[in-house]
Amino acid sequence: MNIIHRVGIQAPVSKVYAALTTIDGLSGWWTRDTTGDARPGGAIEFRFRSADGKDIGGFGMDVLEQAPGQRVRWRVKEGPAEWLGTEIDFELTQEDGFTIVRFGHRGWPADGDFMAHCSTKWATFLLSLRDMVESGQGRPAPNDLKISNWH
Amino acid sequence: MNIIHRVGIQAPVSKVYAALTTIDGLSGWWTRDTTGDARPGGAIEFRFRSADGKDIGGFGMDVLEQAPGQRVRWRVKEGPAEWLGTEIDFELTQEDGFTIVRFGHRGWPADGDFMAHCSTKWATFLLSLRDMVESGQGRPAPNDLKISNWH
């Protein structure tokens, strides 16, 4: 079972690629609390905090692949059970003055409620990526758009 | 291949159900140009227009099922080839003061680019549904949030 999304960003592909391959870039659209080594062979730790600063969970990823201006691929090694072993990829192309991001979060064990939640949540984070690259201002956690009782 | 999403709306289930089962409700969050008969056995026509009023496509749906306060299910009978025969369902439950909407758009022939685009776009329309029900103001087409060169 796969979550897939597609967004277009009015910016050069190099700028989008930087937002996916540097700790500074990633912390500007997904979660402020991003640490580690975003290079191939490295590992990135994404942590999430509540409004009052309490750690409420997170994900550890191995960086499997980076093809400059084209592709980034991670594998989840720490996090909720449903995420373990899943892979996340971003494919970049150029169309009509947009950098197109094709996103996949692949290998879910079942298309249940948590996958549905993450599917919607990924859409909001990809639009946060778009806004950060286009305007300099994303909505990374803990300032992310809340979509339900599960945040 | 299925698109799935989950959003929570801080409003009574009856209000969310009305937004999914009346032409007035549907035209407030998906597309202004919604016509037809939203009752079971009826058919709904959803049309989309560009900013200058030109018809740019749409979908015809048969209403397969309505379980008051619980479920709505449609089948696509007119529209782009990838959509024909696919089914769309909304399941409603109550949790923590939210009406939870579990959304599915099921039966895609392949998880290609158009499905990825529609997955992201459905997320934005479900948040438009949420905003309409909670605040009275959604973002139906042609005022929908644009996400790429494909709108």
Chai-1 contact restraints between the chains, C-beta under 6 A:
chainA,res_idxA,chainB,res_idxB,connection_type,confidence,min_distance_angstrom,max_distance_angstrom,comment,restraint_id
A,N2,B,D111,contact,1.0,0.0,6.0,A-B,restraint_1
A,I4,B,D111,contact,1.0,0.0,6.0,A-B,restraint_2
A,I4,B,A116,contact,1.0,0.0,6.0,A-B,restraint_3
A,I4,B,S119,contact,1.0,0.0,6.0,A-B,restraint_4
A,H5,B,A116,contact,1.0,0.0,6.0,A-B,restraint_5
A,H5,B,S119,contact,1.0,0.0,6.0,A-B,restraint_6
A,H5,B,T120,contact,1.0,0.0,6.0,A-B,restraint_7
A,R6,B,D113,contact,1.0,0.0,6.0,A-B,restraint_8
A,R6,B,A116,contact,1.0,0.0,6.0,A-B,restraint_9
A,R6,B,H117,contact,1.0,0.0,6.0,A-B,restraint_10
A,R6,B,T120,contact,1.0,0.0,6.0,A-B,restraint_11
A,V7,B,T120,contact,1.0,0.0,6.0,A-B,restraint_12
A,V7,B,I147,contact,1.0,0.0,6.0,A-B,restraint_13
A,V7,B,S148,contact,1.0,0.0,6.0,A-B,restraint_14
A,G8,B,S148,contact,1.0,0.0,6.0,A-B,restraint_15
A,G8,B,N149,contact,1.0,0.0,6.0,A-B,restraint_16
A,E95,B,N149,contact,1.0,0.0,6.0,A-B,restraint_17
A,D96,B,N149,contact,1.0,0.0,6.0,A-B,restraint_18
A,F98,B,N149,contact,1.0,0.0,6.0,A-B,restraint_19
A,R102,B,A116,contact,1.0,0.0,6.0,A-B,restraint_20
A,D111,B,N2,contact,1.0,0.0,6.0,A-B,restraint_21
A,D111,B,I4,contact,1.0,0.0,6.0,A-B,restraint_22
A,D113,B,R6,contact,1.0,0.0,6.0,A-B,restraint_23
A,A116,B,I4,contact,1.0,0.0,6.0,A-B,restraint_24
A,A116,B,H5,contact,1.0,0.0,6.0,A-B,restraint_25
A,A116,B,R6,contact,1.0,0.0,6.0,A-B,restraint_26
A,A116,B,R102,contact,1.0,0.0,6.0,A-B,restraint_27
A,H117,B,R6,contact,1.0,0.0,6.0,A-B,restraint_28
A,S119,B,I4,contact,1.0,0.0,6.0,A-B,restraint_29
A,S119,B,H5,contact,1.0,0.0,6.0,A-B,restraint_30
A,T120,B,H5,contact,1.0,0.0,6.0,A-B,restraint_31
A,T120,B,R6,contact,1.0,0.0,6.0,A-B,restraint_32
A,T120,B,V7,contact,1.0,0.0,6.0,A-B,restraint_33
A,T120,B,A123,contact,1.0,0.0,6.0,A-B,restraint_34
A,A123,B,T120,contact,1.0,0.0,6.0,A-B,restraint_35
A,A123,B,A123,contact,1.0,0.0,6.0,A-B,restraint_36
A,I147,B,V7,contact,1.0,0.0,6.0,A-B,restraint_37
A,S148,B,V7,contact,1.0,0.0,6.0,A-B,restraint_38
A,S148,B,G8,contact,1.0,0.0,6.0,A-B,restraint_39
A,N149,B,G8,contact,1.0,0.0,6.0,A-B,restraint_40
A,N149,B,E95,contact,1.0,0.0,6.0,A-B,restraint_41
A,N149,B,D96,contact,1.0,0.0,6.0,A-B,restraint_42
A,N149,B,F98,contact,1.0,0.0,6.0,A-B,restraint_43
